Amino acid sequence: MSTYTKAGDTIKGDKIIAEARQIGKIVIINKSGKHKAQRISLKDNAKCIIERELRFIK
């Protein structure tokens, strides 16, 4: 399993688990049309793990 540590590296999954010492404020963002999503920032030794892979990868 690869570990990505460079700025700009991206992971995608159907379910992602995140761990961090500090979690930033939740920000509401627009996705498509009227659909909304949430974004947070993880700080201080942050780590994300894909728990379930995407079913349909484009």
PAZATI-918164 format. One line per 4 residues: number of its first residue (from 1); their letters; for each residue z negated, x negated, y of N, C-alpha, C. Coordinates in Angstrom, 3 decimals. Layout:
% PAZATI-918164
NUM> a> Z,X,Y,Z,X,Y,Z,X,Y  ...
***
This chain:
% PAZATI-918164
1> msty> 0.000,-0.841,-1.171,0.000,0.000,0.000,0.000,-0.891,1.240  0.878,-0.606,2.179,0.995,-1.400,3.402,-0.042,-0.973,4.441  -0.467,-1.922,5.258,-1.340,-1.647,6.390,-0.590,-2.031,7.647  -0.397,-1.069,8.541,0.340,-1.311,9.781,-0.655,-1.539,10.913
5> tkag> -0.532,-2.679,11.604,-1.512,-3.036,12.633,-0.884,-3.340,13.988  0.416,-3.257,14.125,1.086,-3.570,15.395,1.123,-2.345,16.305  1.148,-2.558,17.628,1.271,-1.464,18.596,2.606,-0.770,18.396  2.589,0.555,18.368,3.806,1.319,18.190,4.109,1.704,16.752
9> dtik> 3.359,1.170,15.776,3.562,1.565,14.382,3.178,3.036,14.219  3.910,3.760,13.387,3.703,5.198,13.215,3.523,5.527,11.745  2.651,6.486,11.464,2.543,7.032,10.115,2.795,8.535,10.213  3.372,9.114,9.168,3.611,10.552,9.109,3.125,11.059,7.773
13> gdki> 2.532,12.233,7.775,2.088,12.844,6.543,1.785,14.307,6.754  1.619,15.039,5.668,1.277,16.444,5.746,-0.206,16.605,6.074  -1.030,15.653,5.620,-2.459,15.651,5.928,-2.894,14.207,6.116  -3.492,13.906,7.279,-3.907,12.541,7.611,-5.399,12.547,7.930
17> iaea> -6.134,11.640,7.332,-7.564,11.481,7.578,-7.743,10.338,8.574  -8.571,10.540,9.595,-8.788,9.518,10.618,-10.271,9.193,10.724  -10.556,7.908,10.935,-11.930,7.445,11.131,-11.959,6.543,12.348  -13.008,6.650,13.162,-13.167,5.783,14.325,-14.602,5.867,14.823
21> rqig> -15.009,4.847,15.553,-16.340,4.870,16.152,-16.397,5.828,17.336  -15.313,5.917,18.099,-15.256,6.820,19.252,-13.980,7.643,19.187  -14.103,8.931,19.508,-12.952,9.827,19.540,-12.829,10.350,20.962  -11.609,10.250,21.511,-11.360,10.682,22.880,-11.292,12.192,23.015
25> kivi> -11.048,12.637,24.236,-10.947,14.049,24.571,-9.693,14.660,23.931  -9.792,15.902,23.466,-8.649,16.602,22.880,-7.722,17.054,23.997  -6.421,16.743,23.856,-5.411,17.101,24.849,-4.420,18.048,24.184  -4.128,19.177,24.837,-3.146,20.127,24.329,-1.760,19.659,24.771
29> inks> -0.808,19.585,23.820,0.554,19.163,24.136,1.529,20.240,23.660  2.714,20.298,24.269,3.765,21.218,23.857,4.598,20.576,22.768  4.923,21.335,21.750,5.816,20.847,20.698,7.188,21.481,20.905  7.474,22.607,20.285,8.775,23.248,20.468,8.569,24.690,20.914
33> gkhk> 9.233,25.076,21.981,9.112,26.444,22.489,7.693,26.756,22.914  7.138,27.818,22.349,5.771,28.234,22.694,4.718,27.593,21.798  5.145,26.760,20.833,4.200,26.138,19.912,3.435,25.020,20.601  2.164,24.961,20.341,1.291,23.943,20.920,0.703,23.082,19.805
37> aqri> 0.242,21.904,20.171,-0.419,21.001,19.233,-1.543,20.282,19.977  -2.343,19.533,19.257,-3.436,18.783,19.857,-3.225,17.294,19.622  -3.693,16.486,20.576,-3.616,15.028,20.451,-4.971,14.455,20.840  -5.445,13.477,20.059,-6.677,12.761,20.398,-6.407,11.270,20.277
41> slkd> -7.256,10.481,20.887,-7.154,9.035,20.726,-8.392,8.547,19.977  -8.179,7.627,19.073,-9.260,7.018,18.304,-9.488,5.618,18.844  -10.744,5.229,19.034,-11.061,3.931,19.623,-12.070,3.190,18.757  -12.065,1.874,18.874,-13.030,1.000,18.208,-12.939,1.086,16.684
45> nakc> -12.150,0.200,16.116,-12.019,0.076,14.663,-11.467,1.356,14.023  -10.385,1.894,14.592,-9.793,3.142,14.102,-8.951,2.894,12.856  -8.916,3.892,11.969,-8.148,3.795,10.728,-7.673,5.191,10.357  -6.409,5.304,9.916,-5.856,6.568,9.437,-5.283,6.370,8.042
49> iier> -5.469,7.378,7.204,-4.996,7.331,5.825,-4.224,8.617,5.548  -3.041,8.497,4.938,-2.272,9.674,4.551,-2.874,10.222,3.267  -3.397,11.440,3.332,-3.988,12.051,2.149,-2.941,12.839,1.352  -1.968,13.446,2.053,-0.908,14.174,1.373,0.409,13.855,2.050
53> elrf> 1.396,13.423,1.288,2.701,13.021,1.827,3.496,14.237,2.288  4.462,13.994,3.187,5.376,15.048,3.601,6.225,15.475,2.415  6.475,16.760,2.306,7.297,17.246,1.194,8.771,17.030,1.457  9.201,17.224,2.706,10.600,17.079,3.066,10.716,16.004,4.141
57> ik> 11.217,14.848,3.794,11.354,13.745,4.739,12.788,13.692,5.214  12.975,13.698,6.552,14.315,13.658,7.127,14.708,12.228,7.433
***
